[in-house]
Amino acid sequence: MIEFIISKMHDARFMTVLLAAVAAGATVLTIAMPLLASNALPKRMKSVALEREKIRQRERERLARGEKVSLRQSPKQYMQQVVERFNLRKWVGQEEARAKLVQAGYRGEAPYIAYLFFRMVTPAIMLVLTIVYVFVILEIDQPPLIKVGFCIFGAYLGMQLPYLFLKNMITKRQISIRRAFPDTLDLLLICVESGMSIEAAFRKVSEEIGTQSIPLAEELTLTTAELSYLQDRRQAYENLAKRTDLEGVRSVCVALQQAERYGTPLAHTLRVLAQENRDMRMAEAEKKAAALPPKLTVPMILFFLPVLFVVILGPAAIRVMALQ
């Protein structure tokens, strides 16, 4: 079986057909994804409501039995044991890792333990897979030092995979927040000018903006809770800026802190910041549109022009070959 797989991997014709099939499948999937996309908010709200009822019923049963109730999600036992045994909290920056997890939307001790666990496990898995691929499957004719270098690179890649996954989640979350933030400021401005307090305005806006950006609605809801319970209201705004790590949100948080401290008019500041964030969003869209022609140059040269030359010059070449 292994010899058959190795022979197929060395077969250029089979690999070409396989890569062509993968490319065709990816193309069909890319075209079909917008058609299959649906609004996930009603499903998530329904699942949250059902889960809330289950949790409520379960906690009532625990209270009736007199058991100790814990609202925090506890980490997996085997992950906790591995992290504690190897003392992984020291060699991974604790505060930085927690900040990145919060920016990605993962809160609590369980995601932090899971992150530390996978930072240790994935290098070992990638190292074993690289050794099997380089020394058993591929059997490349290279010095042992180069093969060992490949294995070390695989282990390093496995070490970076959890961080890359976390960074990807942070980027997606920030894009969602950035796109919906100007509309959020407009709604917040309307609520403030109508006479609402800032807590009520945040609560109302978080309910309305959920159709555009679920992460932003979560952050506003959490900020509303912090404004109600924290002694220093400025800390709630600073936490919002840290959790989002966006310049526009940071500017709004600074404006809200100044309004709380000095009593400056908030409506005019929100109107100016909403316009600035809308201009920034438009400038970013124009920047992406302007960068599109240079990015299309290489694909057009490699893929479009050869096919075009074949279509144009193919009949002429066939006639010339037929005359000869």
TORMIPA-548605 format. One record per atom (N, C-alpha, C): x, y, z. Coordinates in steps of 0.05 Angstrom, whole numbers, plus 32768, in hexadecimal, padded with zeros to 4 digits. Example, Ala and Ser with C-alpha at 12.3 -4.5 7.8 and 13.67 -1.06 7.14 Angstrom:
# TORMIPA-548605
81087F8E809C/80F67FA6809C/81087FBE809C/81017FD3808E/81117FEB808F/81028001809D/
END
This chain:
# TORMIPA-548605
80107FE88000/800080008000/801180198000/802680198011/803880308012/804780337FF8/8050801D7FEC/805E801F7FD2/804B802A7FBC/803280227FBD/801F802C7FA9/801B804A7FAC/801980547FC6/801580707FCA/802E80807FC2/804680757FC7/805E80827FC0/806180837FA1/8059806D7F94/805B806E7F76/804880827F6A/803080847F76/801D80977F6C/802680B47F71/803380B97F88/803D80D47F8D/805480DB7F7B/806280C87F70/807880CD7F5D/806E80CE7F40/805480C77F3C/804980C77F21/804080E47F1B/804E80F07F07/8048810C7F00/802C810F7EF5/802380FC7EE5/800980FE7ED9/7FF380FC7EEE/7FF680E97F01/7FE280E67F16/7FE180FF7F27/7FF8810B7F2F/7FF981237F3F/7FEC813A7F31/7FF0813C7F16/7FE481527F07/7FC681507F07/7FBC81377F02/7F9F81337F03/7F9481397F1F/7FA281307F33/7F9981357F4F/7F9781537F55/7FAC81617F4E/7FAD817E7F53/7F97818D7F43/7F9381847F2A/7F7E818F7F1A/7F62818A7F26/7F5E81727F31/7F44816D7F3E/7F41817E7F57/7F5681817F67/7F5481927F7E/7F4E81AF7F77/7F5B81B97F61/7F5681D47F59/7F3A81D77F4F/7F2F81C47F40/7F1481C57F36/7F0081C47F4E/7F0581B37F61/7EF481B27F78/7EF481CC7F88/7F0C81D87F8B/7F0E81F17F99/7F0082077F8A/7F0182077F70/7EF3821B7F60/7ED582197F63/7ECB82007F61/7EAE81FC7F65/7EA582047F81/7EB581FD7F95/7EAF82047FB1/7EAF82227FB5/7EC282307FA8/7EC3824D7FAB/7EAB825A7F9E/7EA282507F87/7E8A825B7F7A/7E7182557F89/7E70823D7F96/7E5782357FA3/7E5582407FC0/7E6B82497FCC/7E6A82537FE7/7E57826A7FEB/7E57827F7FDA/7E4482957FDE/7E27828C7FDC/7E2282787FCB/7E06826E7FC8/7DFD825E7FE0/7E1182517FED/7E0A82408005/7E0B8250801F/7E168268801E/7E1882788037/7DFD82808041/7DFA8281805A/7DE082898067/7DE6829A807F/7DD182A78089/7DD482B880A0/7DD682A680B9/7DED82A780C6/7DF2829680DD/7DE782A180F7/7DDE82BA80F7/7DD582C68111/7DBC82B9811C/7DA782B4810C/7D8F82A78117/7D96828B8122/7DA6827C8114/7DAD8261811E/7DBD82638138/7DD082768139/7DE082798151/7DCF82828169/7DBC82958164/7DAB829E8179/7D9882888183/7D8E82788170/7D7D82618178/7D8D824D8188/7DA58246817F/7DB68233818E/7DBD823E81A9/7DC3825981AB/7DC9826581C5/7DB1826381D7/7D99826881CC/7D80826681DD/7D7C824A81E7/7D80823681D5/7D7C821A81DD/7D91821281F2/7DAA821B81ED/7DBF82158200/7DBA8222821B/7DAF823A821A/7DA982488233/7D9482398243/7D80822F8236/7D6C821F8244/7D778205824F/7D8981F88240/7D9681E0824A/7DA781E68263/7DB681FB8261/7DC782038278/7DB6820A8290/7DA18219828B/7D8F822082A1/7D83820882AF/7D7A81F5829F/7D6F81DD82AA/7D8481CC82B9/7D9C81CB82AD/7DB181BB82BA/7DB981C882D4/7DBC81E382D5/7DC581F082ED/7DAF81EE8303/7D9681EE82FB/7D8081EB830F/7D8281CF831B/7D8881BB830B/7D8B81A08316/7DA3819E8329/7DB981AC8321/7DD081AC8333/7DCA81BA834D/7DBC81D1834C/7DB581DF8364/7DA281CE8375/7D9081BF8368/7D7E81AE8378/7D8D81988386/7DA3818E8379/7DB381798386/7DC781838399/7DCB819E839A/7DDE81AA83AC/7DFA81A983A3/7DFF81A68388/7E1A81A5837E/7E2581C28379/7E3F81C48378/7E4C81DD8373/7E4B81E48356/7E4281FC8350/7E3D82048334/7E548216832B/7E5F82108313/7E7482208307/7E6B822B82EC/7E6C824582E8/7E63825182CF/7E79825282BA/7E92824F82C2/7EA8825082AF/7EAC823582A2/7EB482358289/7EBA821D827A/7ED482128283/7ED481FA828D/7EED81EE8297/7EFC81E18280/7F1781E28282/7F2781D6826C/7F2681B7826E/7F2F81AB8258/7F30818E8257/7F458184826B/7F3F816E8278/7F4F8164828E/7F6B815C8284/7F6C814E826D/7F8681458263/7F97815D8259/7F8A8171824E/7F99818A8247/7FA48198825F/7F93819A8274/7F9C81A6828D/7FB481988299/7FB3817D8298/7FC9816E82A4/7FE381718294/7FE181728279/7FF981758269/80058191826E/7FF481A6826E/7FFE81C18272/800B81C4828D/7FFF81B982A2/800B81BB82BD/802481AA82C0/8025819382B3/803C818182B6/8055818D82A9/805181988291/806881A48283/806C81C28288/805B81CD8299/805D81E982A1/805E81FB8288/804A81F88277/804A8207825E/804482258261/803A822D8278/80338249827C/804C825B827C/806482508281/807C82608283/808882678268/808982538256/80968257823C/808482648227/806B8267822D/80598276821B/804F828E822B/805282A6821E/804A82BF822C/802D82BE8235/802982BF824E/800E82BB8259/7FFB82D28252/800482EB8258/7FF383028252/7FEF83068235/800483038225/800283078208/7FEF82F281FC/7FF282D88205/7FE182C381FA/7FC482C88202/7FBF82D0821A/7FA382D68223/7F9882ED8213/7FA88302820E/7F9E831981FE/7F97831081E2/7FA7830081D6/7FA182F681BA/7F8882E581BA/7F8582D481CE/7F6D82C381D0/7F5482D481D3/7F5582E981E3/7F3E82FA81E6/7F38830981CD/7F4D831281BE/7F48832081A5/7F3C830D8190/7F4182F38192/7F3582DF8180/7F1A82D68189/7F1182DF81A0/7EF682D881AA/7EF582C181BD/7F0D82B781C6/7F0E82A181D8/7F1482AB81F4/7F0282A78207/7F0482B28222/7F03829B8236/7F11829F824C/7F11828B8261/7F2A827B8262/7F2B82698275/7F4382598279/7F4582418266/7F2E8236825D/7F2F821F824C/7F3C82258231/7F36823A8223/7F448240820A/7F628244820E/7F6A82508224/7F868255822A/7F95823B822E/7F898228823D/7F95820E8241/7F9781FF8226/7F8282008216/7F8281F381FC/7F9881FE81EA/7F9B821981EB/7FB0822681DA/7FCC821C81E2/7FD1821B81FC/7FEB82128206/7FF081F481FF/7FDA81E58201/7FDD81C881FB/7FE481C481DD/7FD681D281CB/7FDB81CE81AF/7FF681DB81A6/7FFF81EF81B5/801A81FA81AF/802F81E581B5/802A81D281C6/803D81BD81CC/803981A481BA/8020819D81B4/801A818581A6/801F81878188/8017819D817C/801A819F815F/8037819E8155/804B81A98163/806681A48159/806E81878158/80668177816C/806D815B816D/805F814C8156/804581538151/80368146813C/8043814C8121/80498166811C/8054816E8103/8070816280FF/8080815F8114/809A81538113/80988135810A/808581278116/8081810A810F/8078810880F2/8065811980EA/805B811780CE/8071811E80BA/8081813280C1/8097813A80AF/80AC812380AC/80B2811680C3/80C5810080C2/80BB80E980B1/80A180E380B4/809580CD80A4/809580D48087/808E80ED8081/808C80F58065/80A880F78057/80BC81028066/80D68105805A/80E680EB8058/80E580DB806D/80F680C3806E/80E880AA8064/80CE80A98064/80BF8090805C/80B180938041/80A180A8803E/809080AB8027/80A080B78010/80AC80CE8014/80B980DD7FFE/80D380D07FF6/80E480C9800A/80FF80BE8005/810F80CF7FF1/811280E87FF8/812180FA7FE7/813F80F47FE8/814C80F97FD2/816980F47FD1/8178810D7FD9/817981127FF3/818681297FFE/819681208016/81AA8131801E/81BA812A8036/81A88129804F/81B1811A8063/81A18118807C/819D8133808A/81B181458087/81AE815F8094/8196816E8089/8192816D806F/817B817B8062/8161816F806B/81608154806E/814881478077/8142814F8094/8156815080A4/8152815980C0/8149817680C1/8153818780AE/814A81A280AC/812C81A480A5/812381928093/81068191808C/80F6818A80A5/8100817780B5/80F1816F80CD/80F0818580E1/8106819480E4/810681AA80F7/80F381C080EE/80F281C580D3/80E081D880C9/80C381D080CD/80BD81B680CA/80A281AC80D0/809A81B080ED/80AD81AB80FF/80A781AF811C/80A281CD8121/80B281DE8115/80AE81FB8119/80938204810E/808C81F980F7/807281FF80EB/805B81F680FD/805E81DF810A/804A81D5811C/804881E78135/805F81F2813E/805E82048154/804F821E814E/805182278135/80448240812D/8027823C8124/801E82248120/800382208117/7FED822B812A/7FEF82258144/7FDA82318156/7FDA82508155/7FF2825C8154/7FF382798153/7FE882838139/7FED82768122/7FE2827E8109/7FC4827B8108/7FB982668114/7F9C82628116/7F9082798127/7F9D8280813D/7F938295814E/7F9482B08140/7FAA82B58131/7FAD82CE8123/7F9782D0810D/7F9182B98100/7F7D82B980EB/7F6182C080F7/7F5B82B4810E/7F4282BA811C/7F4082D88124/7F5782E3812E/7F5782FF8135/7F528311811D/7F5F830A8106/7F5B831A80EE/7F3E831980E4/7F32830280E4/7F16830080DC/7F04831080EF/7F09830E8108/7EF9831D811B/7EFC833B8118/7F1483448114/7F1983608110/7F0D836B80F6/7F0D835B80E1/7F00836380C8/7EE2836680CC/7ED6835380DA/7EB9835580DF/7EB3836E80F0/7EC383738104/7EBE838B8115/7EC383A48105/7ED883A580F5/7EDF83BE80E7/7EC983C580D2/7EBD83B180C6/7EA983B780B1/7E8F83C280BE/7E8883B880D5/7E6F83C080E2/7E7283D780F5/7E8A83E080FB/7E8E83F4810F/7E8384108108/7E86841A80EF/7E79843480E8/7E5B843480EC/7E4D841F80E5/7E31841D80E9/7E2B841C8107/7E3C840F8116/7E39840E8133/7E3B842A8140/7E4E843A8136/7E5084568140/7E3884678139/7E2D84638121/7E1484718119/7DFD846A812C/7DFA84508131/7DE484488144/7DE984528160/7E0384518168/7E09845C8183/7E04847A8185/7E0A8488816F/7E0484A5816F/7DE684AA8171/7DD6849B8162/7DB9849F8164/7DAF84998180/7DB98484818D/7DB1847E81A8/7DB9849381BC/7DD1849D81B9/7DDB84B281CC/7DCB84CC81C8/7DC684D381AF/7DB784EC81AB/7D9984EA81B3/7D8F84D181B4/7D7484CE81BD/7D7184CF81DC/7D8784D081EA/7D8684D38207/7D8D84BA8216/7D9684A58209/7D9D848C8217/7DB8848F8225/7DBB8481823A/7DD6847F8247/7DE8846E8235/7E02846F823B/7E158461822B/7E118442822E/7E0984398246/7E04841D824A/7DEC8413823A/7DD78423823B/7DBF841B822B/7DC5841D820D/7DD584308205/7DDC843381E9/7DEC841B81E0/7DFF841381F0/7E0F83FB81E9/7DFE83E281E7/7DEB83DF81FA/7DDA83C881FA/7DC883C781E2/7DBC83DE81DB/7DAB83E081C3/7DBA83DB81A9/7DD183E781A7/7DE183E3818E/7DEB83C7818C/7DF283BA81A2/7DFB839E81A0/7DE4838C8196/7DCB8392819C/7DB583828192/7DB083878175/7DB5839F816B/7DB083A5814F/7DC7839E813C/7DDF839F8146/7DF6839B8134/7DFD837E8131/7DEF836C813F/7DF68350813D/7DF183448122/7DDF83508112/7DDB834680F7/7DF2834B80E4/7E02835F80EA/7E1A836680DA/7E33835A80E5/7E37835A80FF/7E508350810A/7E4A83448126/7E4A832A8127/7E46831D8141/7E5D83228155/7E768322814C/7E8C8329815F/7E898345816B/7E818359815B/7E7E83748166/7E668374817A/7E5183668174/7E3A83658187/7E43835881A1/7E54834481A0/7E5E833781B9/7E6F834B81C9/7E81835981BB/7E92836C81C9/7E82838381D6/7E6E838D81C8/7E5D83A281D3/7E4D839881EB/7E43838081EA/7E3583748200/7E4783718218/7E5F83688214/7E728365822A/7E7A83808236/7E7D83948225/7E8383AF822E/7E6C83BA823F/7E5383B48237/7E3C83BD8247/7E3C83B18263/7E4383978264/7E45838A827F/7E5C8396828F/7E72839C8283/7E8983A88292/7E8283C4829B/7E7483D4828B/7E6C83EE8293/7E5983ED82AB/7E4A83D882AE/7E3783D682C4/7E4483CC82DD/7E5A83BC82DB/7E6583AF82F3/7E8083B982FB/7E9083C382E9/7EAA83CD82F0/7EA983E78300/7EBA83EB8313/7EBA84048322/7EC5841B8311/7EDA84168301/7EE5842A82F0/7EDA842582D3/7EC9843882CA/7EBD843482B0/7ED284378299/7EE88445829F/7EFC8448828B/7F09842D8284/7F0A841B8298/7F1684018293/7F0583F1827F/7EEB83F5827E/7EDA83E7826B/7EE183EF824F/7EE5840A824A/7EEC84138230/7F0884098228/7F1B8409823B/7F3583FF8235/7F3583E1822E/7F2483D2823B/7F2183B58235/7F1683B18219/7F0383C28212/7EF783BF81F7/7F0C83C581E1/7F1D83D981E6/7F3383DF81D3/7F4783C881D1/7F4D83BC81E8/7F6183A681E8/7F55838D81DA/7F3C838881DF/7F30837081D3/7F2D837181B5/7F28838981AA/7F26838C818D/7F4083928180/7F5183A2818D/7F6C83A98182/7F6983B78166/7F5683CA8164/7F5183D9814C/7F5483F78152/7F608405813F/7F6584228144/7F4B84328146/7F37842B8136/7F1E84398137/7F0F84358151/7F0F841C815B/7F0284178175/7F128424818B/7F2C84258189/7F3C8432819E/7F378450819F/7F33845D8188/7F2C84798188/7F11847F8195/7EFE846E818F/7EE48471819C/7EE5846D81BA/7EF5845A81C2/7EF8845581DF/7F05846D81ED/7F19847981E0/7F25849181EC/7F1284A881EE/7F0184AB81D9/7EEC84C081D9/7ED884BB81EF/7ED084A281F3/7EBE849C8209/7ECA84A18224/7EE4849B8227/7EF184A08241/7EF384BE8246/7EF984CE8232/7EF984EB8235/7EDE84F6823C/7EC984EB8230/7EAE84F48236/7EA784ED8253/7EB084D6825C/7EAA84CE8278/7EB984E0828C/7ED284E78284/7EE384F68297/7EDE85148297/7EDC8520827F/7EDB853D827C/7EBF85478275/7EAD8535826F/7E92853E8268/7E90854B824D/7EA18543823A/7EA0854E821F/7E8885428210/7E7D855281FC/7E66854881ED/7E6D852F81DD/7E5D851B81E1/7E63850181D4/7E5784FE81B8/7E41850C81B3/7E3385098199/7E4585128182/7E50852A8185/7E618535816F/7E798523816B/7E8585198180/7E9D8508817E/7E9684EE816F/7E7F84E28176/7E7784C98169/7E7184CE814C/7E6684E58145/7E6084EB8129/7E7A84ED8119/7E8D84FB8124/7EA784FE8116/7EB584E38113/7EB584D38129/7EC284B98128/7EB484A58115/7E9A84A78113/7E8B84968100/7E93849C80E4/7E9584B780DE/7E9D84BE80C3/7EBA84B680BD/7ECC84B880D0/7EE784B080CC/7EE9849280C7/7EDA848280D7/7EDB846580D3/7ECF845D80B8/7EBB846C80AF/7EAF84668095/7EC3846D807F/7ED184838082/7EE6848B806E/7EFC8476806E/7F04846D8085/7F1984588087/7F10843E8079/7EF78437807C/7EED841F806F/7EED84228051/7EE5843A8047/7EE5843F802B/7F0184408020/7F14844C802F/7F30844D8025/7F3C84318024/7F3584208037/7F3F84048036/7F3483F5801D/7F1A83FA8017/7F0E83ED8000/7F1C83F77FE6/7F2184117FE5/7F2E841C7FCD/7F4B84127FCB/7F58840E7FE1/7F7384047FE1/7F7483E77FD6/7F6183D77FDF/7F5F83BB7FD4/7F5883BB7FB7/7F4783CD7FAE/7F4083CE7F92/7F5883D77F81/7F6883EA7F8B/7F7F83F47F7C/7F9583DE7F7B/7F9683CD7F8F/7FAB83B87F8F/7FA383A07F7F/7F8B839F7F74/7F8283877F65/7F9083847F4A/7F9383997F3A/7FA183957F20/7FBD83897F22/7FCF83937F34/7FE983867F36/7FE883697F3E/7FD583637F50/7FD283477F59/7FC983357F42/7FB9833F7F2F/7FAF832F7F19/7FC3832C7F02/7FD9833B7F03/7FEC833A7EED/7FF9831E7EEA/800383147F00/801182FA7EFF/7FFD82E37EF8/7FE582E17F04/7FD382CC7EFC/7FCB82CE7EDE/7FC882E67ED4/7FC182E97EB8/7FD782E07EA6/7FF082E67EAD/800782DE7E9D/800A82BF7E9E/800682B37EB5/800B82967EB8/7FF482857EAE/7FDB828F7EB0/7FC4827E7EAB/7FB382877E93/7FAE82A17E90/7F9C82AB7E7B/7FAA82AD7E60/7FC282B97E60/7FCF82BE7E46/7FD782A47E38/7FE2828F7E45/7FE882767E37/7FCF826A7E2A/7FB982697E39/7FA1825E7E2E/7F97826F7E16/7F9982897E19/7F91829B7E03/7FA282967DEA/7FBC82937DEE/7FCE828D7DD7/7FC782727DCA/7FC1825E7DDA/7FBA82447DD0/7FA082467DBF/7F8D82557DC9/7F7382577DBB/7F7782677DA0/7F88827B7DA1/7F8B828C7D89/7F9E827E7D74/7FB482747D7E/7FC882697D6C/7FC5824B7D67/7FB3823E7D76/7FB082217D73/7FA682197D57/7F9182257D4C/7F88821E7D32/7F9D82227D1C/7FAB82397D1E/7FC1823E7D0A/7FD782297D0C/7FDE82227D24/7FF3820E7D27/7FEA81F37D1C/7FD181EC7D20/7FC681D27D15/7FC781D27CF7/7FC081E97CEB/7FC081EB7CCD/7FDD81E97CC3/7FF081F67CD0/800C81F57CC7/801681D87CC9/800F81CA7CDF/801881AE7CE2/800B819C7CCD/7FF181A37CC6/7FE481927CB2/7FF081967C96/7FF981AF7C90/800581B47C76/802081A67C73/802E81A47C8A/804881977C89/804581797C86/
END
